[in-house]
Amino acid sequence: MTPLHLSTATALVARMAGVSADEEKQMLRQAQISKYLNQLLRGRLPGLDEQIPDKVLKAARHACALAAYRP
């Protein structure tokens, strides 16, 4: 996953969560989303086994691919 993929996926999830009118609050929200997406995709999210189940990893990769798709 490239930084562009992570950034795009973060923006997509942040948009789905809702945009805050407060720019600082929105930036903090996106930083948290980015942190957890990165951990999830690398299999390091606390509370998960050492390996992410294949279905979760596949879904995350598809979400990133859809976010990066530009017709």
Rosetta silent file (secondary structure, phi, psi, omega in degrees, C-alpha in Angstrom):
SEQUENCE: MTPLHLSTATALVARMAGVSADEEKQMLRQAQISKYLNQLLRGRLPGLDEQIPDKVLKAARHACALAAYRP
SCORE:     score description
SCORE:     0.000 S_00000001
   1 L     0.000  125.966  179.667    0.000    0.000    0.000 S_00000001
   2 L   -86.270  164.108  175.876    1.454    3.321   -1.040 S_00000001
   3 H   -58.551  -32.716  177.644    1.042    6.586    0.870 S_00000001
   4 H   -64.853  -42.001  177.737   -1.350    7.703   -1.872 S_00000001
   5 H   -61.556  -45.736 -179.187   -3.545    4.633   -1.284 S_00000001
   6 H   -63.147  -42.816  179.501   -3.589    5.240    2.466 S_00000001
   7 H   -62.748  -42.800 -179.340   -4.396    8.918    1.978 S_00000001
   8 H   -67.212  -43.974  178.411   -7.211    8.146   -0.450 S_00000001
   9 H   -63.669  -39.090  178.206   -8.691    5.443    1.771 S_00000001
  10 H   -62.376  -45.075  179.463   -8.456    7.797    4.752 S_00000001
  11 H   -62.544  -39.665  179.199  -10.283   10.539    2.861 S_00000001
  12 H   -63.582  -48.268 -179.515  -12.989    8.088    1.818 S_00000001
  13 H   -65.676  -39.840  179.033  -13.578    6.810    5.354 S_00000001
  14 H   -63.020  -39.843  178.937  -13.476   10.350    6.760 S_00000001
  15 H   -65.191  -40.149  179.474  -16.075   11.462    4.230 S_00000001
  16 H   -66.216  -32.516 -179.270  -18.268    8.492    5.144 S_00000001
  17 H   -76.491  -20.347 -179.109  -17.947    9.384    8.841 S_00000001
  18 L   110.254  144.202 -177.679  -19.020   12.962    8.154 S_00000001
  19 L   -98.113  130.450  178.934  -17.162   16.221    7.733 S_00000001
  20 L   -85.796  145.308  176.357  -16.753   18.512   10.725 S_00000001
  21 L   -70.732  -25.705  178.573  -17.157   22.273   10.336 S_00000001
  22 L   -84.411  112.887 -175.385  -14.146   22.678   12.645 S_00000001
  23 H   -61.346  -39.306 -179.683  -11.047   22.197   10.459 S_00000001
  24 H   -65.103  -42.469  178.211   -8.782   21.245   13.385 S_00000001
  25 H   -62.728  -40.605  178.861  -11.255   18.610   14.579 S_00000001
  26 H   -64.545  -40.423  179.253  -11.488   17.222   11.022 S_00000001
  27 H   -65.409  -40.892  177.462   -7.695   16.997   10.739 S_00000001
  28 H   -64.758  -40.978  178.126   -7.450   15.129   14.042 S_00000001
  29 H   -60.977  -44.990 -179.772  -10.225   12.772   12.946 S_00000001
  30 H   -66.807  -34.372  177.307   -8.428   12.025    9.679 S_00000001
  31 H   -63.701  -42.140  178.237   -5.147   11.431   11.516 S_00000001
  32 H   -66.159  -43.275  178.939   -6.840    8.833   13.730 S_00000001
  33 H   -60.676  -44.811  179.666   -8.514    7.162   10.758 S_00000001
  34 H   -60.848  -44.033  179.694   -5.196    7.032    8.918 S_00000001
  35 H   -58.953  -48.605 -176.582   -3.442    5.528   11.931 S_00000001
  36 H   -73.099  -34.744  175.033   -5.996    2.759   12.357 S_00000001
  37 H   -63.070  -43.641  179.544   -6.288    1.990    8.634 S_00000001
  38 H   -61.529  -45.402  178.848   -2.519    1.661    8.440 S_00000001
  39 H   -64.408  -41.830  179.998   -2.442   -0.651   11.462 S_00000001
  40 H   -61.467  -46.943 -176.285   -5.341   -2.706   10.119 S_00000001
  41 H   -72.120  -20.993  176.750   -3.772   -3.174    6.710 S_00000001
  42 H   -96.387   -0.588  177.348   -0.417   -4.127    8.236 S_00000001
  43 L    76.435   24.862 -176.280   -2.021   -6.567   10.685 S_00000001
  44 L  -116.249   17.760 -179.726   -0.962   -4.616   13.757 S_00000001
  45 L   -72.348  125.623 -179.065   -4.285   -3.421   15.099 S_00000001
  46 L   -54.708  138.629  178.748   -4.398   -4.135   18.845 S_00000001
  47 L    95.834  -11.280  177.201   -6.746   -6.963   19.716 S_00000001
  48 L   -96.466  157.259  173.388   -6.320   -8.852   16.445 S_00000001
  49 L   -64.009  174.374  179.972   -4.360  -12.028   15.993 S_00000001
  50 L   -58.347  -31.638 -179.706   -0.963  -11.783   14.334 S_00000001
  51 L  -117.462  138.209  176.842   -2.605  -12.238   10.936 S_00000001
  52 L   -77.483  137.118  175.315   -5.677  -10.466    9.661 S_00000001
  53 L   -54.881  141.256 -175.394   -8.350  -12.798    8.327 S_00000001
  54 H   -54.746  -38.669 -177.852   -8.146  -12.933    4.532 S_00000001
  55 H   -64.898  -38.500  179.629  -11.669  -11.589    4.033 S_00000001
  56 H   -68.016  -45.914  179.332  -10.960   -8.430    6.059 S_00000001
  57 H   -62.283  -42.196  179.452   -7.680   -7.786    4.258 S_00000001
  58 H   -63.571  -42.969  179.112   -9.309   -8.394    0.875 S_00000001
  59 H   -63.987  -40.766  178.983  -12.156   -5.989    1.695 S_00000001
  60 H   -64.952  -41.132  178.594   -9.716   -3.303    2.826 S_00000001
  61 H   -65.341  -38.477  178.043   -7.678   -3.673   -0.362 S_00000001
  62 H   -65.671  -40.242  178.180  -10.820   -3.423   -2.472 S_00000001
  63 H   -61.824  -41.278  179.158  -11.876   -0.267   -0.619 S_00000001
  64 H   -67.100  -40.550  179.740   -8.467    1.272   -1.309 S_00000001
  65 H   -65.050  -41.419  178.204   -8.632    0.274   -4.962 S_00000001
  66 H   -65.891  -37.859  179.898  -12.103    1.779   -5.324 S_00000001
  67 H   -67.042  -32.269 -178.155  -10.974    4.969   -3.617 S_00000001
  68 H   -86.025  -12.866 -177.348   -8.022    5.265   -6.009 S_00000001
  69 L   -68.901  127.944  177.773  -10.100    4.510   -9.147 S_00000001
  70 L  -134.154  108.510 -177.207  -10.490    7.507  -11.393 S_00000001
  71 L   -67.534    0.000    0.000  -12.383    6.957  -14.664 S_00000001
